[in-house]
Amino acid sequence: MSVKGNSATIYSRPKYLKPAPMHYCPGCGHSILHKLIAELLEELGIRDRAVGIAPVGCAVFAYNYIDCDFVEVAHGRAAAVATGIKRSRPDTIVFSYQGDGDLAAIGMAETIHAANRGENITVIFVNNAVYGMTGGQMAPTTLPGQKTATSQSGRDTQTMGYPIRMCELLDTLTRPYYIERVALDGPRGVTSAKKAIGKALRAQMEGKGYCFVEVLSPCATYLRMSPLDSLKFVGKNMAEHFPVRVFREKGESCHA
Ligand SMILES: Cc1ncc(C[n+]2csc(CCOP(=O)(O)OP(=O)(O)O)c2C)c(N)n1
């Protein structure tokens, strides 16, 4: 808090969040997550050696907002590029930022193999249960019965399968160090998300290995809900299918 005369500033833009107007829809989780990452870059003192991997998806312009080095990669290729950067420049702190289409559909193979190799990278997986950027098509994480542009009567699990639970899938592997799922469903969820991402970045700084944080995130536009209702959808409907918890910490599986 800084005090000037009779007025006090109790909250301000994080130092490493650029003063650029964001293109995100009202209620979108990406903007909140960008802010958390910007805060952590400052708090952990890693901004000058951080390299973000920007996805193809709604967050394609992440580098316009978060003030650190970034590489923009082709859709789904983040894990492979993150591996290359981290291995060739071990002094960098590499984090990929990926949607469910990017990470769990086209990038599924890279994701699993990077986790299986135990790459010392931080993966931030933004699960909003839909392809946002391209117009609200069904994603691997779309809920059963959820209506999208390509599941107009609702996702039918008989023909379209069930939502893929990435944390659970990765938790079958030996090498990942830390796996947690959090939900941006309100102030408490935002605090948990920051804690989890901070833990994942800190683990990378200590050379611990592969860290995966899944963030359940609202997409009010393609849920066709108000921003407030989309938070409830995340906290209730999404969390029923994607339990919010720590799956693994310190390289030891901690199955509930
Ligand atoms: C190789 C390739 N295939 C498909 C696309 C089209 N495309 C762009 S973004 C996207 C999905 C985005 O959804 P998601 O990753 O969940 O992120 P969101 O937009 O919801 O944040 C797709 C299929 C592309 N750009 N490149």
The ligand as an SDF file (V2000), in Angstrom:
LIG
                    3D

 26 27  0  0  0  0  0  0  0  0999 V2000
   -2.9090  -26.7360  -36.8910 C   0  0  0  0  0  0  0  0  0  0  0  0
   -4.1580  -25.9680  -36.5110 C   0  0  0  0  0  0  0  0  0  0  0  0
   -5.3280  -26.6280  -36.4050 N   0  0  0  0  0  0  0  0  0  0  0  0
   -6.4450  -25.9540  -36.0590 C   0  0  0  0  0  0  0  0  0  0  0  0
   -6.4080  -24.6110  -35.8340 C   0  0  0  0  0  0  0  0  0  0  0  0
   -7.6700  -23.8740  -35.4940 C   0  0  0  0  0  0  0  0  0  0  0  0
   -7.7620  -23.5330  -34.0970 N   0  0  0  0  0  0  0  0  0  0  0  0
   -7.3360  -22.3460  -33.6420 C   0  0  0  0  0  0  0  0  0  0  0  0
   -7.5930  -22.1550  -32.0040 S   0  0  0  0  0  0  0  0  0  0  0  0
   -8.3400  -23.6750  -31.8950 C   0  0  0  0  0  0  0  0  0  0  0  0
   -8.8890  -24.1990  -30.5810 C   0  0  0  0  0  0  0  0  0  0  0  0
   -8.8170  -23.2560  -29.4520 C   0  0  0  0  0  0  0  0  0  0  0  0
   -9.3710  -23.7860  -28.2950 O   0  0  0  0  0  0  0  0  0  0  0  0
   -8.5830  -23.9540  -26.9560 P   0  0  0  0  0  0  0  0  0  0  0  0
   -7.2240  -24.4880  -27.1940 O   0  0  0  0  0  0  0  0  0  0  0  0
   -9.4440  -24.7370  -26.0380 O   0  0  0  0  0  0  0  0  0  0  0  0
   -8.3890  -22.4630  -26.4180 O   0  0  0  0  0  0  0  0  0  0  0  0
   -9.4660  -21.3100  -26.1290 P   0  0  0  0  0  0  0  0  0  0  0  0
   -9.6120  -20.5570  -27.4130 O   0  0  0  0  0  0  0  0  0  0  0  0
  -10.7360  -21.9440  -25.6720 O   0  0  0  0  0  0  0  0  0  0  0  0
   -8.8300  -20.4960  -25.0670 O   0  0  0  0  0  0  0  0  0  0  0  0
   -8.3410  -24.3110  -33.1270 C   0  0  0  0  0  0  0  0  0  0  0  0
   -8.9310  -25.6450  -33.3730 C   0  0  0  0  0  0  0  0  0  0  0  0
   -5.1530  -23.9500  -35.9700 C   0  0  0  0  0  0  0  0  0  0  0  0
   -5.0120  -22.6320  -35.7470 N   0  0  0  0  0  0  0  0  0  0  0  0
   -4.0570  -24.6480  -36.3150 N   0  0  0  0  0  0  0  0  0  0  0  0
  1  2  1  0
  2  3  1  0
  2 26  2  0
  3  4  2  0
  4  5  1  0
  5  6  1  0
  5 24  2  0
  6  7  1  0
  7  8  2  0
  7 22  1  0
  8  9  1  0
  9 10  1  0
 10 11  1  0
 10 22  2  0
 11 12  1  0
 12 13  1  0
 13 14  1  0
 14 15  2  0
 14 16  1  0
 14 17  1  0
 17 18  1  0
 18 19  2  0
 18 20  1  0
 18 21  1  0
 22 23  1  0
 24 25  1  0
 24 26  1  0
M  CHG  1   7   1
M  END
$$$$
